[in-house]
C-alpha cells in the first residue's frame, strides 16, 4: 500500500469509499466501461486523519474493497482492479488521472460556495485532473434516451470539451445539443424598448455567427452526429442546467486553473458540479480526450 495509485494506462479510474460506495457512480463507471471496452480501476483513499490508521481498520477496508471489486467484475467487460491509497482522496485521484482515460466520482448536493471553500474532493479533482472527469451528482438521473448537451464558448480552451462531446454523442448514438449562453443588458435601465431593441437584435445576430464559427468543421469530423445549435440569452450555469434536465450527459470545459483562488472563483464547470441535473463531464483545456488506446485484451482480461 502506497501514497500513489498504480493506474493501468488508459483505464477508467473510479474514486470510491469502501465503507459507503455510491451506487450511481459505480453504475456510471460500468456503463462507460461497456461502451468503450476499457478497464475499471477502483481507488479507495484512507484519508488524512489525526489518528493513524490501524492494521485492523486497513484490513477491514481491504476486505470491503475486494467485495466491491468482485461485484463490479460480474458486470464489467474486462478485468476490474482495485487498490487503497494512504492519503487524501483528491491528491490520489489527481495523480491517477495522469494515466487514466476518465476519472469517475460522485458529488453531493452541497451549496457550491460552501463546497468550494471547504475544498471538497470533487472540486479539487475537477480543477487539477489531467484527463476528463465524469461527475455523478447524488440524485442526478441520466436519461437513457436523452441527448448529450455541451456548453460552448469562443475561447480556445473549449475545443477539448467539444471534441469530448462529439465523441460521447457518437458513441451513444444520440444528437448533440450545442448551447451558447450569452448575456447583455440595455445600457440605460430607464430606456424604453424601442430605443434599445435594435441593438439587442444586432447582438443576437452576432452571437449566431459566433456559434456557427465555433461549430465550424466539427460536423465534418463527426458526420454521424446530428448537431442542434442552441443560442440562449442568459447566464451560463442556469441555462445549461435547464437545457440538461432531460439529457443523459452534460459536457463543459474547464480552464484548469489551480490553487485556492481557482477553486473559490471557479469556472462554469466547477460551479455546475453540485447543480447539474445529470452526469457532468468536465474536460480540462489541456487534457487528451482519448486518454490513449485501451490496453490490448489478453486471455486473462
C-alpha positions as CSV (number, residue, x, y, z in Angstrom):
1,X,0.0,0.0,0.0
2,X,1.4,3.4,-1.0
3,X,0.5,7.0,-1.2
4,X,0.5,7.0,-5.0
5,X,-2.0,4.9,-7.1
6,X,-0.8,2.5,-9.7
7,X,-3.2,3.0,-12.6
8,X,-3.3,0.7,-15.7
9,X,-2.8,3.1,-18.7
10,X,-6.0,4.2,-20.4
11,X,-8.2,2.8,-17.7
12,X,-11.3,4.3,-16.0
13,X,-10.4,5.4,-12.5
14,X,-13.2,5.4,-10.1
15,X,-13.0,7.2,-6.7
16,X,-14.8,5.0,-4.1
17,X,-15.4,5.0,-0.4
18,X,-15.1,1.3,0.5
19,X,-17.3,1.9,3.5
20,X,-20.0,3.8,1.7
21,X,-19.8,3.2,-2.1
22,X,-22.1,5.3,-4.3
23,X,-24.2,3.1,-6.5
24,X,-24.8,5.7,-9.1
25,X,-21.1,6.3,-9.5
26,X,-20.3,2.6,-9.9
27,X,-23.2,2.2,-12.4
28,X,-21.8,5.1,-14.5
29,X,-18.3,3.6,-14.5
30,X,-19.6,0.2,-15.6
31,X,-21.7,1.7,-18.4
32,X,-18.6,3.7,-19.6
33,X,-16.5,0.5,-19.5
34,X,-19.0,-1.4,-21.5
35,X,-19.3,1.3,-24.1
36,X,-15.5,1.9,-24.5
37,X,-14.1,-1.6,-23.8
38,X,-11.8,-0.2,-21.1
39,X,-10.7,-1.5,-17.7
40,X,-12.1,-0.2,-14.4
41,X,-9.6,0.7,-11.6
42,X,-11.1,1.4,-8.2
43,X,-9.2,3.8,-5.9
44,X,-10.0,3.9,-2.2
45,X,-8.2,6.5,-0.1
46,X,-7.7,6.2,3.6
47,X,-7.9,10.0,4.1
48,X,-5.7,12.2,6.2
49,X,-6.6,11.9,9.9
50,X,-5.0,12.9,13.1
51,X,-5.1,9.3,14.4
52,X,-3.0,6.9,12.3
53,X,-4.8,4.1,10.5
54,X,-4.5,0.8,12.4
55,X,-3.9,-2.5,10.7
56,X,-7.3,-3.8,11.7
57,X,-9.0,-0.8,10.0
58,X,-7.0,-1.1,6.9
59,X,-7.7,-4.8,6.7
60,X,-11.4,-4.2,7.0
61,X,-11.3,-1.6,4.2
62,X,-9.3,-4.0,2.1
63,X,-12.0,-6.7,2.5
64,X,-14.8,-4.3,1.7
65,X,-12.9,-3.0,-1.4
66,X,-12.4,-6.6,-2.6
67,X,-16.1,-7.3,-2.2
68,X,-16.8,-4.2,-4.2
69,X,-14.3,-5.2,-6.9
70,X,-15.7,-8.7,-7.2
71,X,-19.3,-7.3,-7.5
72,X,-18.2,-5.0,-10.3
73,X,-16.3,-7.7,-12.1
74,X,-19.6,-9.5,-12.7
75,X,-20.8,-6.5,-14.7
76,X,-17.7,-5.1,-16.3
77,X,-16.5,-6.3,-19.7
78,X,-12.8,-6.5,-18.7
79,X,-10.7,-7.1,-15.6
80,X,-11.5,-4.8,-12.6
81,X,-8.6,-3.8,-10.4
82,X,-8.6,-2.0,-7.1
83,X,-6.2,-0.5,-4.6
84,X,-6.2,1.5,-1.3
85,X,-4.0,4.6,-1.2
86,X,-2.7,6.0,2.1
87,X,-3.6,9.7,1.9
88,X,-6.2,12.2,0.7
89,X,-8.7,11.2,-2.0
90,X,-8.3,14.3,-4.1
91,X,-4.5,14.0,-4.4
92,X,-4.7,10.3,-5.2
93,X,-7.3,10.8,-7.9
94,X,-5.4,13.7,-9.5
95,X,-2.2,11.7,-9.5
96,X,-4.1,8.7,-11.0
97,X,-5.6,11.0,-13.7
98,X,-2.2,11.2,-15.4
99,X,-2.6,7.8,-16.9
100,X,-6.4,7.5,-16.9
101,X,-8.9,7.7,-19.7
102,X,-11.5,9.2,-17.3
103,X,-11.8,9.8,-13.6
104,X,-15.3,9.0,-12.3
105,X,-16.5,10.2,-8.9
106,X,-19.6,11.5,-7.1
107,X,-20.7,14.8,-5.8
108,X,-23.2,15.6,-3.0
109,X,-25.9,18.3,-3.2
110,X,-23.8,20.9,-1.3
111,X,-24.1,24.6,-1.8
112,X,-21.4,25.4,-4.4
113,X,-19.7,28.2,-2.5
114,X,-19.6,26.1,0.7
115,X,-18.2,23.1,-1.0
116,X,-15.5,25.2,-2.8
117,X,-14.4,26.9,0.4
118,X,-14.1,23.6,2.2
119,X,-12.0,22.3,-0.7
120,X,-14.3,19.4,-1.5
121,X,-12.7,16.4,-3.2
122,X,-14.8,16.8,-6.3
123,X,-13.8,20.4,-6.8
124,X,-10.1,19.7,-6.3
125,X,-10.1,16.8,-8.8
126,X,-12.1,18.7,-11.4
127,X,-9.7,21.6,-11.1
128,X,-6.5,19.7,-11.3
129,X,-7.1,16.4,-13.2
130,X,-5.1,15.7,-16.3
131,X,-8.0,13.9,-18.0
132,X,-11.8,14.5,-18.3
133,X,-13.7,14.0,-15.1
134,X,-17.1,12.4,-15.0
135,X,-19.0,13.7,-12.0
136,X,-22.3,11.9,-11.0
137,X,-24.1,14.2,-8.6
138,X,-26.2,12.5,-5.9
139,X,-29.7,12.2,-7.1
140,X,-28.9,13.2,-10.7
141,X,-30.5,10.9,-13.2
142,X,-29.1,10.2,-16.7
143,X,-32.0,9.8,-19.1
144,X,-31.3,6.7,-21.2
145,X,-32.8,8.2,-24.3
146,X,-31.6,11.7,-23.5
147,X,-29.3,13.8,-25.7
148,X,-25.8,15.0,-25.0
149,X,-25.6,18.7,-24.1
150,X,-22.4,20.7,-24.4
151,X,-21.7,24.3,-23.3
152,X,-19.6,26.1,-25.9
153,X,-17.8,29.5,-25.9
154,X,-15.3,31.1,-28.3
155,X,-12.2,30.6,-26.2
156,X,-9.6,28.1,-27.5
157,X,-9.9,26.1,-24.2
158,X,-13.3,25.0,-25.2
159,X,-12.1,22.8,-28.1
160,X,-11.3,19.7,-26.0
161,X,-14.8,19.9,-24.5
162,X,-16.3,20.0,-28.0
163,X,-14.2,17.0,-29.0
164,X,-15.3,15.1,-26.0
165,X,-18.9,16.0,-26.5
166,X,-18.9,14.9,-30.2
167,X,-17.2,11.7,-29.2
168,X,-19.8,11.0,-26.5
169,X,-22.7,11.7,-28.8
170,X,-21.2,9.5,-31.5
171,X,-20.6,6.6,-29.1
172,X,-24.1,6.9,-27.6
173,X,-25.8,7.3,-31.0
174,X,-27.7,10.5,-30.0
175,X,-27.9,14.1,-31.2
176,X,-25.6,16.7,-29.7
177,X,-27.2,20.0,-28.4
178,X,-24.5,22.7,-28.5
179,X,-25.5,25.5,-26.2
180,X,-24.0,29.0,-26.3
181,X,-25.3,31.3,-23.5
182,X,-24.8,35.0,-23.8
183,X,-25.8,37.9,-21.6
184,X,-26.5,41.6,-22.4
185,X,-28.4,44.3,-20.5
186,X,-29.5,47.6,-22.0
187,X,-27.1,50.4,-21.0
188,X,-29.9,52.5,-19.6
189,X,-32.4,50.7,-17.3
190,X,-34.9,53.5,-17.9
191,X,-34.7,53.3,-21.6
192,X,-37.9,52.1,-23.4
193,X,-37.7,49.0,-25.6
194,X,-37.8,50.8,-29.0
195,X,-34.6,52.7,-28.0
196,X,-32.5,49.6,-27.4
197,X,-34.3,46.7,-29.1
198,X,-32.4,47.3,-32.4
199,X,-29.0,46.9,-30.6
200,X,-30.2,43.8,-28.9
201,X,-31.2,42.3,-32.2
202,X,-27.9,43.1,-33.7
203,X,-26.1,41.5,-30.8
204,X,-28.2,38.4,-31.1
205,X,-27.4,38.1,-34.8
206,X,-23.7,38.5,-33.9
207,X,-23.9,35.7,-31.4
208,X,-25.5,33.4,-34.0
209,X,-22.4,34.0,-36.2
210,X,-20.1,33.3,-33.2
211,X,-21.9,30.0,-32.5
212,X,-21.7,28.9,-36.2
213,X,-18.0,29.7,-36.2
214,X,-17.4,27.6,-33.0
215,X,-19.1,24.6,-34.6
216,X,-17.5,25.0,-38.0
217,X,-15.6,21.9,-39.0
218,X,-16.8,19.6,-36.2
219,X,-19.7,18.3,-38.3
220,X,-17.3,17.1,-41.0
221,X,-15.2,15.3,-38.4
222,X,-18.2,13.6,-36.9
223,X,-20.7,13.2,-39.8
224,X,-22.7,10.6,-37.8
225,X,-23.6,13.2,-35.1
226,X,-26.7,15.3,-35.5
227,X,-25.9,18.8,-34.1
228,X,-28.6,21.0,-32.7
229,X,-27.3,24.6,-32.0
230,X,-28.9,26.5,-29.2
231,X,-28.4,30.2,-28.6
232,X,-29.8,31.3,-25.3
233,X,-29.7,34.8,-23.7
234,X,-28.9,34.2,-20.1
235,X,-26.3,33.3,-17.5
236,X,-24.4,30.1,-18.4
237,X,-25.0,28.0,-15.3
238,X,-28.8,28.3,-15.1
239,X,-29.1,28.0,-18.9
240,X,-27.0,24.8,-19.0
241,X,-28.9,23.3,-16.1
242,X,-32.2,24.0,-17.8
243,X,-31.0,22.6,-21.2
244,X,-29.7,19.4,-19.5
245,X,-32.8,18.5,-17.5
246,X,-33.7,15.6,-19.8
247,X,-30.1,14.9,-21.0
248,X,-28.0,11.8,-20.4
249,X,-24.8,13.8,-20.2
250,X,-23.7,17.5,-19.8
251,X,-20.2,18.4,-21.1
252,X,-18.3,21.6,-20.2
253,X,-14.8,22.8,-20.5
254,X,-12.5,23.9,-17.7
255,X,-9.6,26.3,-17.9
256,X,-7.9,24.2,-15.3
257,X,-6.9,27.0,-13.0
258,X,-5.2,25.5,-10.0
259,X,-4.8,26.7,-6.4
260,X,-7.3,28.1,-3.9
261,X,-8.3,31.1,-6.0
262,X,-9.3,28.9,-8.9
263,X,-11.4,26.7,-6.7
264,X,-13.1,29.5,-4.9
265,X,-13.9,31.6,-8.0
266,X,-14.5,28.5,-10.2
267,X,-15.4,28.1,-13.8
268,X,-18.7,27.3,-15.2
269,X,-17.7,23.6,-14.9
270,X,-16.9,23.7,-11.2
271,X,-20.0,25.7,-10.4
272,X,-22.1,23.0,-12.1
273,X,-20.6,20.2,-10.0
274,X,-23.3,20.3,-7.4
275,X,-26.1,21.8,-9.6
276,X,-26.1,19.6,-12.8
277,X,-29.3,17.6,-13.2
278,X,-27.5,14.8,-14.9
279,X,-23.9,13.4,-15.0
280,X,-21.4,16.0,-15.8
281,X,-18.2,15.6,-17.8
282,X,-15.6,18.3,-17.0
283,X,-12.9,18.5,-19.7
284,X,-9.7,20.4,-18.9
285,X,-8.4,22.5,-21.7
286,X,-5.0,20.7,-21.6
287,X,-6.4,17.2,-21.5
288,X,-6.2,14.4,-24.1
289,X,-9.8,13.4,-24.7
290,X,-9.0,9.9,-26.0
291,X,-6.8,9.1,-23.0
292,X,-4.7,6.7,-25.1
293,X,-5.8,3.5,-26.6
294,X,-7.2,0.7,-24.3
295,X,-4.7,-1.9,-23.4
296,X,-4.8,-4.9,-25.8
297,X,-7.0,-7.6,-24.5
298,X,-5.2,-10.6,-23.0
299,X,-6.6,-14.0,-22.4
300,X,-6.7,-13.1,-18.7
301,X,-8.8,-10.0,-19.2
